[in-house]
Every structure is written in C-alpha cells, then in structure tokens.
Amino acid sequence: KHVGSSNVCTKPLADDCMTPKLLSLLLTGEARTSYQNWSGDIFGIGVLRINNDQPPNNQLLRPIKQIWLCQGDTGYSTFFLQKKKLIGRDDSLDQPGKAFHWNCWSAELSSMKISSPIFGAEPVSSTVSDDSEEEGRTVMDSICAKIRSEHKRNLASPWADIAISTANASRVQHSPILDDELKALKFHPDDEKYYPDQYRRWRFHFGATSNDSAIPADAWIPFYRLRERQRLVVEMKLAPRIVALVRSRWPMAKVTDFSPRGQYPIV
C-alpha cells in the first residue's frame, strides 16, 4: 500500500493477511493452524518469526536452502545467507556468515554479518559430512549422509544447541525468550534519563508489577550483574528488530557490519 513516497504495509497485525494457514497452504498445498508439523521442503525454504508466541519447528528453522520467509512487526520479508553452495553441509547454518535481508514493501536490500560464537567446528567424518558427490563414494555412504542430515534437522533446535554446548544447562535457562518476558522487563527511569542509549549503565527489573506499585531500590539489578538469560532478554528488547529476528534462529548471535552503513533493515 502506498503511503506518501514510500511503500509501507499499514495493515494491523490483529487483522494479519498472512496466517499460518495461508503460509502453509502456499508452501505445502495444505492449510495448517500452526508452524508445527510441516516444512517448506517442496521449495527448500524456511520461516523466521520475530515473535515467539508460535515458534516455527526445527525443519522451518533449518531449511534445505539457506532462505527464510520472515514475519516481522510491519509485514513479511526475505532473509538469506551468502553461501557458495545453496545446499551445503548439514552444519553450514550454524555459522551463518554474511546475510542479506530483502524488504519487498520498501524495495530495500540490506546486508550484515552474523557470527554465532557458541558453535564451533564440528568434527565429522568426510565420508558422511558432505552431500556433494565424491570420488569413490558408495551408495551406503550417501544414504548415511542423508539420514544424518535429516536426523539433525528433526532433532536439533537453536536453543537445544546452546544447552548441549553449556554444561549443566537447565531447560528454563535455554528455552526461547517469550514475549511475556520482554513485556515484564523494566528500565530504571533515572538511568534512561541521565544515560540515554547507554543501556549497559542502566538498572533493570524483571517480573510483573502493577503500574502504581513502587519497585524497591534493592530490586533493581545493574547490567553487569545480570545473568546470561537476563542479558539476552535486555538485548532482545533494546536491540534493533532485525537482531531479534536473527536471534530467533541463532539465539546468541552477534549482528554487525550493516550495509547501508548505520541503517537497520525494517522488519
């Protein structure tokens, strides 16, 4: 829809024209009521959502091709990685590298660098790690490689990967950040006033409180004392929305080197 000189979708999310039913119908030919128990493997693409009320399943997060349809605050867009091979190793998505975001409403192409420090190189036998044809490779090797790739897609999730890589990880600590957690986060008003845009100098409060109830002074937690999950909640709420979208797939990722420089993609 044209608004002024820019193409902006003004349709409210409460009356969303792209529901799971329509999206699954377009990608699979069958309407589904949620983002579970189906995939976009017919086209080889996945789905990313900026809200975690209905998180996509693992096959949508780990598509065959490194391309995702993205549901953001303002509409739908496309996200894809820069890879030499469109269908690469089964662990190629764990280190995304350079990525691109295309907003069809504003016709803007943005690029960025994504690094996920929790994932290291995965030592895998060369006979089962690559789907490409190799000299001397047997049919059984190819079948084993395919089974291994599908097994990882079906069982592994970004948050499970974090739990596996962290000793004594709890289920709550390494579960997706919920919208209720973001809404319950509060910033100390004095810190916002005297240190604008410097959230690492702020104090925070986690938990639901009524609007008229005063938060005790000792209940505010400075940023340097926050636990790992609390820091992630803060950064998810304060970071640009494109970062929240990326972290729905790579939870601890760092997103840098935006181009055009100094501009964040609209999602």
Residue, then its C-alpha position, 0 to 999 in steps of 0.5 A: k500500500h502506498v503511503g506518501s513516497s514510500n511503500v509501507c504495509t499499514k495493515p494491523l497485525a490483529d487483522d494479519c493477511m498472512t496466517p499460518k494457514l495461508l503460509s502453509l497452504l502456499l508452501t505445502g498445498e495444505a492449510r495448517t493452524s500452526y508452524q508445527n508439523w510441516s516444512g517448506d521442503i517442496f521449495g527448500i525454504g524456511v520461516l523466521r518469526i520475530n515473535n515467539d508466541q508460535p515458534p516455527n519447528n526445527q525443519l522451518l528453522r533449518p531449511i534445505k536452502q539457506i532462505w527464510l520467509c520472515q514475519g516481522d512487526t510491519g509485514y513479511s520479508t526475505f532473509f538469506l545467507q551468502k553461501k557458495k553452495l545453496i545446499g551445503r553441509d548439514d552444519s553450514l547454518d550454524q555459522p551463518g556468515k554474511a546475510f542479506h535481508w530483502n524488504c519487498w514493501s520498501a524495495e530495500l536490500s540490506s546486508m550484515k554479518i552474523s557470527s554465532p560464537i557458541f558453535g564451533a567446528e564440528p568434527v565429522s567424518s568426510t565420508v558422511s559430512d558432505d552431500s556433494e558427490e565424491e570420488g569413490r563414494t558408495v551408495m551406503d555412504s550417501i544414504c548415511a549422509k542423508i539420514r544424518s542430515e535429516h536426523k539433525r534437522n528433526l532433532a536439533s533446535p537453536w536453543a537445544d544447541i546452546a544447552i548441549s554446548t553449556a554444561n549443566a544447562s537447565r531447560v528454563q535457562h535455554s528455552p526461547i525468550l517469550d514475549d511475556e518476558l520482554k513485556a515484564l522487563k523494566f528500565h530504571p527511569d533515572d538511568e534512561k534519563y541521565y544515560p540515554d542509549q547507554y543501556r549497559r549503565w542502566r538498572f533493570h527489573f524483571g517480573a510483573t508489577s502493577n503500574d502504581s506499585a513502587i519497585p524497591a531500590d534493592a530490586w533493581i539489578p545493574f547490567y553487569r550483574l545480570r545473568e546470561r538469560q537476563r542479558l539476552v532478554v535486555e538485548m532482545k528488547l533494546a536491540p534493533r528488530i532485525v537482531a531479534l529476528v536473527r536471534s530467533r534462529w541463532p539465539m546468541a548471535k552477534v549482528t554487525d557490519f550493516s550495509p547501508r552503513g548505520q541503517y537497520p533493515i525494517v522488519 
